[in-house]
Amino acid sequence: MTSQRIGIIDIGSNSIRLVVYERTEAGAHRVVDASKRSARLSGKIDENGALPEEALAELSDTLRHFMRICSLHGIGQIRAVATAAIRNATNRDHILQTIKNETALSIELLSGEEEASFGFLGMINSMHVTEGFLIDIGGGSTEVSLFQNRELAASVSFPFGCVSINKLFDSKDSLSDESLEAIEKMVASAVKEHPWIRKSAGLPLVGVGGTVRALGKVHQAKHHYPFAQTHNYEISEDGVDELFHSMRKLPLERRRKLPGLSKDRADVIIPGIAILRAIFRATRSTKYLICGAGLRDGLFHATRFPARPKLENPLTFSLKNISALHTEAPRQHVMLVNRLALELYDDLQPIHKFEPRARVLLDAASQLYRIGASIDYYDYARHTFYLIIHSHLNGMSHREIIMTASIASFKSKSKAKSQIEDYKALISDGDLELIYKLGTLLQLAAALDRGETQAIGQLSVRLADKRLLLRPLNARSSLAVERRELDELASDFKKQWDLTPVLL
């Protein structure tokens, strides 16, 4: 199997983006290139509702640049889409034909419903969430959807976004109370036309797109949040309101200097959050959840897996993908360690009563514990921790990602505690105890295949007199190496589990 690359071009109302996805020879998927140009197309629409020729020439120039990047990557398939700014332009047919003539690109003009659908697909394939509202605030439109049981139930595209609202209510010096009230009335009036928005109170509002990601980055910077990911970041209603009111009083030049906020979004972040807050109140949601995936990710999955674009389990897909990116780990050995770790957990769980997600953490950690060997075998545990922390473990919270990394790289209590020092604000004492227990359990499972020969096919587990009796069934070769490894581990295991492991 050779590597394959797909280029996704998203002509948005605020920015134009290219993302290059690669499928490796081992079957993993990853982003190998990305480019972004701020366009503000919805802000350039003239009084007749048309995109002027000058703006169209700039757009064509950007797309030619993206085509050159795709050519350098040897991309065989490019999928280019356009959203609200071009969709609503009175000269949209001329725009699409001009782009076709000048770049050879055929642009898919997405309807508001299609835009919402691809955004939902990108989100649901990257988060462990079954129901809620989804919002995507673009430059010229805002898509709001309701999803239940991981299925899209209803959606609407409103004809306003952060750029078009900023054009109406310039927030350069600050956003006045009168302007804020006018924006909120506009949103409330639009929402009234869609009663389903008000009929499912008590759900999270999941946000995709640049506005909510920018909000998350500023909030994290303000609160010195230790984990460098906005994906799956949670903010309370009060947290957003407090940040919004402090930001909207700032003139543009001071806003540009806010930690976490990119300069090209400083002027439109305020109207964007104003829309977000109004929708939050209309849906009567409980909290904000930020999703790092969205439209482009949905387009990738729909293009790469046209028959079944929606994943059954985002975490399972992530684990397989990360493992396929780091093929130095001996696959059969890792599979056996994973199976033994979970079997041992199931035998011990009744006497320890762990939290419901503990098994999920051990499952993930035991699949990834050797990926650090792709950097350096002699220090693979430290590299494993780093790689997991900086990988996309979709379907896990930030706390769970940190815990998984610590369990997978566990060598001792002191090293584990030192390793997560930078993240201690997210980890409780109870979490540390769970890391120690599951870390030593993973060590035990790895020790049972220390020779990496998969000599132990089946294992009988029994508890007796504070001993964990492990009897291999039909061992295929000598277990001398495994016995020695188990003897060395026994003391540390007993400290955590109050059981001495014995290989019979």
C-alpha positions in Angstrom: 0.0 0.0 0.0 1.5 3.4 -1.0 0.8 6.7 0.6 -2.2 8.7 -0.7 -2.8 12.4 -0.3 -6.1 14.4 -0.4 -6.3 18.2 -0.5 -9.3 19.9 1.1 -9.8 23.6 0.2 -12.4 25.5 2.3 -13.3 29.0 0.8 -14.9 30.4 3.9 -16.4 33.8 4.5 -13.6 34.9 6.8 -10.6 32.8 5.6 -9.5 30.4 2.9 -7.8 27.3 4.1 -6.0 24.3 2.5 -5.4 21.1 4.5 -3.4 18.2 3.0 -4.2 14.8 4.5 -2.0 11.8 3.9 -2.7 8.1 4.3 0.6 6.4 5.1 1.8 3.0 3.8 0.8 1.6 7.2 -2.7 2.9 6.9 -2.5 5.9 9.3 -4.0 9.2 8.4 -2.4 12.5 9.3 -2.2 16.2 8.2 1.1 16.8 6.4 0.5 20.5 5.3 -1.9 23.3 5.9 -2.1 26.9 4.8 -4.5 29.8 5.6 -5.2 33.2 4.1 -7.4 35.8 5.7 -9.9 36.8 3.0 -12.9 38.5 4.7 -15.0 37.8 1.6 -18.3 38.5 3.4 -16.9 41.9 4.4 -16.0 42.8 0.8 -19.5 42.2 -0.7 -20.7 45.5 -2.3 -24.0 47.2 -1.9 -25.4 45.1 -4.8 -24.6 41.9 -3.0 -21.8 41.0 -5.4 -18.1 40.2 -4.8 -16.1 42.8 -6.6 -13.6 41.9 -9.3 -10.7 43.0 -7.2 -11.7 40.6 -4.4 -12.3 37.8 -6.9 -8.8 38.3 -8.4 -7.3 38.0 -4.9 -9.3 34.9 -4.3 -8.1 33.3 -7.6 -4.5 34.2 -6.7 -4.8 32.5 -3.3 -6.3 29.4 -5.0 -3.5 29.2 -7.6 -1.1 29.4 -4.7 -2.8 26.5 -3.0 -2.9 24.5 -6.2 0.9 24.9 -6.4 1.3 23.5 -2.9 -0.9 20.6 -3.9 1.2 20.0 -7.0 4.4 19.9 -4.9 2.7 17.2 -2.7 1.7 15.1 -5.7 -1.9 15.2 -4.6 -4.2 13.2 -6.8 -7.5 14.4 -5.4 -8.5 17.9 -4.4 -11.9 18.8 -3.0 -12.7 22.5 -2.9 -15.9 23.9 -1.3 -17.3 27.4 -0.8 -19.7 28.6 1.9 -21.9 31.6 2.8 -20.0 34.5 1.2 -20.0 33.0 -2.3 -23.3 31.1 -1.7 -25.1 34.4 -1.0 -23.3 36.6 -3.6 -25.5 37.8 -6.4 -22.7 37.1 -8.9 -21.9 33.6 -7.6 -22.1 31.9 -11.0 -19.6 34.4 -12.4 -17.3 33.7 -9.4 -17.4 30.0 -9.8 -16.8 30.2 -13.6 -13.9 32.6 -13.2 -12.3 30.3 -10.6 -12.8 27.4 -13.0 -11.2 29.3 -15.9 -8.2 30.6 -13.9 -7.4 27.6 -11.6 -9.1 24.6 -13.2 -10.8 24.1 -9.8 -14.4 23.0 -9.7 -15.9 24.5 -6.6 -18.7 22.8 -4.6 -21.1 25.4 -3.4 -22.3 24.1 -0.1 -25.8 24.9 1.1 -26.3 25.9 4.7 -27.6 22.5 5.5 -24.6 20.7 3.8 -22.2 23.0 5.7 -23.9 22.1 9.0 -23.8 18.4 8.1 -20.1 18.3 7.3 -19.4 20.3 10.5 -21.4 17.8 12.5 -19.5 14.9 10.9 -16.1 16.5 11.8 -17.3 17.0 15.4 -19.0 13.7 16.0 -15.9 11.8 14.7 -13.7 13.6 17.2 -15.6 13.8 20.5 -17.2 11.5 23.1 -20.5 13.2 23.1 -23.9 11.8 22.2 -26.3 14.8 22.3 -26.2 18.5 22.3 -26.3 21.6 20.1 -23.6 22.4 17.6 -22.7 25.9 16.4 -20.4 27.1 13.7 -19.9 30.8 13.5 -18.4 31.7 10.2 -17.7 35.1 8.6 -21.1 35.3 6.8 -23.3 32.6 8.3 -23.9 30.8 11.5 -25.0 27.1 11.5 -26.9 25.7 14.5 -27.7 22.0 14.8 -29.3 19.7 17.3 -27.9 16.2 17.5 -29.2 13.2 19.5 -27.8 9.7 19.9 -24.9 10.8 17.7 -27.3 11.6 14.8 -28.1 15.0 13.3 -31.7 15.8 14.2 -32.2 19.4 12.9 -30.1 22.2 11.5 -30.4 25.8 10.3 -28.1 28.3 8.6 -28.6 31.9 9.7 -27.4 34.6 7.3 -25.1 36.4 9.7 -21.6 35.7 11.0 -18.8 37.5 12.8 -17.6 39.4 9.7 -21.0 40.5 8.4 -22.1 41.5 12.0 -18.9 43.4 12.5 -19.6 45.3 9.2 -23.0 46.4 10.7 -21.8 47.1 14.2 -18.1 48.0 14.1 -16.4 47.0 17.3 -13.1 48.6 16.5 -13.1 50.9 19.6 -15.4 48.7 21.6 -18.9 47.3 21.3 -21.5 49.5 22.9 -24.4 48.3 25.0 -26.7 49.5 22.3 -24.9 47.6 19.5 -24.8 44.5 21.7 -28.5 44.7 22.4 -29.2 45.1 18.6 -27.1 42.0 17.8 -28.9 40.0 20.5 -32.3 41.1 19.2 -31.3 40.1 15.7 -30.3 36.6 16.8 -33.4 36.2 19.0 -35.6 37.2 16.1 -33.9 34.6 13.8 -34.2 31.9 16.4 -38.0 32.4 16.8 -38.5 31.0 13.3 -37.1 27.6 14.5 -38.9 26.4 17.6 -36.8 23.2 17.9 -33.9 25.4 19.1 -35.8 26.1 22.4 -37.2 22.6 23.0 -34.1 20.7 24.2 -32.8 22.5 27.2 -30.0 21.2 29.4 -27.6 20.1 26.7 -24.0 21.3 26.0 -23.4 23.8 23.2 -20.5 22.4 21.1 -18.7 25.0 19.1 -16.6 24.5 15.9 -14.8 27.0 13.8 -12.4 29.9 14.4 -14.5 32.1 16.7 -14.9 29.4 19.4 -11.3 28.2 19.1 -10.1 31.8 19.5 -12.3 32.1 22.6 -10.8 29.0 24.0 -7.3 30.1 23.5 -7.9 33.5 25.2 -9.7 31.8 28.1 -6.8 29.3 28.5 -4.2 32.0 28.4 -6.1 34.1 31.0 -6.3 31.2 33.4 -2.9 29.8 32.7 -4.4 26.5 31.6 -1.6 23.9 31.5 -2.7 21.7 28.6 -2.0 23.1 25.1 -5.2 21.9 23.3 -8.5 23.7 22.8 -10.2 20.6 21.5 -12.6 19.3 24.1 -12.1 22.3 26.3 -15.0 23.2 28.5 -16.0 26.7 29.6 -18.9 27.7 31.8 -21.5 30.3 31.0 -20.1 32.7 33.6 -16.6 32.1 32.2 -17.6 33.2 28.7 -19.7 36.2 29.9 -16.9 37.5 32.1 -14.3 37.2 29.3 -16.6 38.7 26.7 -17.5 41.8 28.8 -13.8 42.5 29.6 -12.8 42.1 25.9 -15.6 44.2 24.4 -14.5 47.2 26.4 -11.0 47.1 24.9 -10.1 49.1 21.8 -8.8 47.1 18.8 -5.1 47.8 19.4 -5.3 46.5 23.0 -7.3 43.5 21.9 -4.6 42.6 19.4 -2.2 42.2 22.3 -4.4 39.8 24.2 -2.5 36.5 24.9 -3.9 33.7 22.8 -5.7 35.9 20.3 -4.4 36.1 16.7 -4.2 39.6 15.3 -6.3 38.7 12.2 -9.2 37.8 14.5 -9.1 40.7 17.0 -11.7 42.8 15.2 -14.3 40.1 14.6 -14.0 38.1 17.9 -16.4 40.4 19.8 -19.3 40.1 17.4 -18.6 36.4 17.0 -18.9 35.8 20.8 -22.0 38.1 20.9 -23.7 35.6 18.5 -22.4 32.7 20.5 -23.8 33.9 23.8 -27.2 34.7 22.2 -27.5 31.2 20.8 -26.3 29.7 24.1 -29.2 31.5 25.9 -31.7 30.5 23.2 -30.8 26.8 23.5 -30.7 27.0 27.3 -27.5 25.0 27.2 -25.5 24.0 30.3 -21.9 24.7 29.2 -19.7 25.4 26.2 -17.6 22.7 24.7 -14.9 23.6 22.1 -14.3 21.2 19.2 -11.0 21.5 17.3 -12.4 19.6 14.3 -15.1 20.8 12.0 -16.0 21.3 8.3 -12.7 20.4 6.8 -12.4 17.2 8.9 -16.0 16.3 8.0 -15.1 16.8 4.3 -12.0 14.6 4.7 -14.0 11.7 6.2 -16.7 12.0 3.6 -14.1 12.0 0.9 -11.8 9.3 2.3 -14.6 7.0 3.6 -17.6 7.8 1.3 -19.5 4.6 2.2 -19.2 5.0 6.0 -17.9 8.5 6.9 -19.2 8.5 10.5 -17.0 6.6 13.0 -18.6 4.2 15.4 -16.0 5.1 18.1 -13.7 8.1 17.7 -11.3 6.8 20.4 -10.9 3.4 18.8 -10.1 5.1 15.5 -7.5 7.4 17.2 -5.8 4.5 18.9 -5.5 2.5 15.7 -4.3 5.6 13.9 -1.6 6.5 16.4 -0.4 2.9 16.5 -0.1 2.9 12.7 1.9 6.1 12.8 4.5 4.4 15.1 5.1 1.1 13.6 8.4 0.4 15.4 6.4 -1.2 18.3 6.1 -5.0 17.8 2.5 -5.3 17.0 1.9 -8.9 18.2 3.6 -8.1 21.5 1.6 -5.0 22.1 -1.7 -6.8 21.2 -0.9 -9.5 23.8 0.1 -6.9 26.5 -3.2 -5.1 25.8 -5.2 -8.3 26.2 -3.4 -9.4 29.3 -3.7 -6.0 31.0 -7.4 -5.9 30.4 -7.9 -9.5 31.6 -5.9 -8.8 34.8 -7.9 -5.6 35.3 -11.2 -7.5 35.0 -10.0 -10.1 37.5 -8.9 -7.4 40.0 -11.6 -4.7 39.5 -14.3 -6.3 41.8 -12.0 -5.9 44.8 -11.0 -2.3 43.9 -14.1 -0.7 42.4 -12.5 1.8 40.0 -14.2 4.7 38.3 -16.1 3.7 35.1 -13.5 5.1 32.7 -10.5 3.4 34.3 -10.7 0.4 32.0 -10.7 2.8 29.0 -7.6 4.5 30.3 -5.8 1.2 30.7 -6.9 0.0 27.3 -5.6 3.1 25.6 -2.3 3.1 27.6 -1.6 -0.6 26.9 -2.0 -0.1 23.2 0.3 2.9 23.1 2.9 2.1 25.7 5.7 1.4 23.2 5.1 4.2 20.6 8.0 6.2 22.1 10.4 3.6 20.6 9.9 5.3 17.3 12.1 8.1 18.6 14.5 6.2 20.9 14.1 2.7 22.4 16.4 3.4 25.3 14.2 6.2 26.6 10.9 5.1 25.0 8.8 5.7 28.2 9.6 9.4 28.2 8.9 9.7 24.5 5.7 7.8 24.8 4.5 10.3 27.4 5.3 13.2 25.1 3.8 11.6 22.0 0.5 10.8 23.7 0.2 14.3 25.3 0.7 15.8 21.8 -1.4 13.3 19.8 -5.1 13.5 19.0 -6.7 11.0 21.4 -10.2 11.9 20.3 -12.9 10.9 22.7 -10.9 11.6 25.8 -10.9 14.7 28.1 -7.7 16.5 28.7 -7.4 14.9 32.2 -7.9 11.5 30.6 -5.2 12.1 28.0 -2.7 13.1 30.7 -3.6 10.1 32.8 -3.3 7.7 29.8 0.2 9.2 28.9 1.3 8.7 32.5 0.0 5.1 32.8 1.5 4.2 29.4 4.9 5.5 30.4 4.8 4.4 34.1 8.2 3.3 35.6 7.8 4.4 39.2 5.7 6.7 41.5 8.3 9.4 41.7 8.9 9.5 37.9 5.1 9.6 37.3 4.6 12.4 39.8 7.5 14.4 38.3 6.3 13.8 34.7 2.8 15.3 35.4 4.0 18.2 37.5 3.2 20.7 34.7 -0.4 19.4 34.6 -1.1 19.0 38.4 -3.9 21.5 38.2 -5.9 18.9 36.2 -4.9 15.8 38.2 -6.3 15.0 41.7 -4.6 12.9 44.4 -7.2 10.1 43.5 -6.1 10.3 39.9 -2.5 9.9 40.9 -3.4 6.7 42.9 -5.2 5.3 39.9 -2.2 6.1 37.7 0.1 4.2 40.1 -2.2 1.2 40.2 -2.9 1.0 36.5 0.8 1.8 35.6 2.1 -1.2 37.7 -0.7 -3.4 36.2 0.5 -2.5 32.7 4.1 -3.2 33.8 3.0 -6.7 35.0 1.2 -7.4 31.6 4.4 -6.3 29.7 6.6 -8.5 32.0 4.4 -11.5 31.0 5.7 -11.2 27.5 9.2 -9.8 28.2 10.7 -12.1 25.6 8.2 -10.8 23.0 7.5 -14.4 21.9 3.8 -14.5 22.9 4.6 -17.7 24.8 1.6 -17.2 27.0 -1.5 -17.9 25.1 -4.0 -18.1 27.9 -3.6 -17.2 31.5 -5.5 -18.5 34.6 -5.7 -15.9 37.4 -6.5 -16.7 41.0 -6.3 -14.8 44.3 -5.1 -16.6 47.4 -3.4 -15.5 50.6 -2.6 -12.0 49.3 -1.0 -13.6 46.2 -1.9 -13.1 42.6 -1.4 -16.5 41.2 -0.8 -16.5 37.4 -0.9 -19.9 35.7 -0.1 -20.0 32.0 -2.1 -22.5 30.0 -0.3 -24.4 27.3 2.8 -22.2 27.3 4.6 -22.4 24.0 8.1 -22.0 25.2 10.2 -21.4 28.4 9.1 -18.6 30.6 12.4 -18.1 32.4 12.8 -14.5 31.2 9.2 -13.7 32.3 9.7 -15.2 35.7 12.8 -13.2 36.3 11.0 -10.0 35.2 8.0 -10.7 37.5 10.2 -11.3 40.5 11.8 -7.9 40.0 8.4 -6.2 39.7 6.8 -8.1 42.6 7.7 -5.6 45.4 6.4 -2.5 43.6 3.3 -4.3 42.5 2.6 -5.4 46.1 2.9 -1.8 47.3 0.1 -0.7 45.0 -2.2 -3.7 45.0 -1.4 -5.4 48.3 -0.9 -8.6 46.3 2.3 -10.5 45.4 2.2 -11.7 41.7 3.5 -15.2 41.3 4.0 -16.9 37.9 3.3 -20.6 38.5 
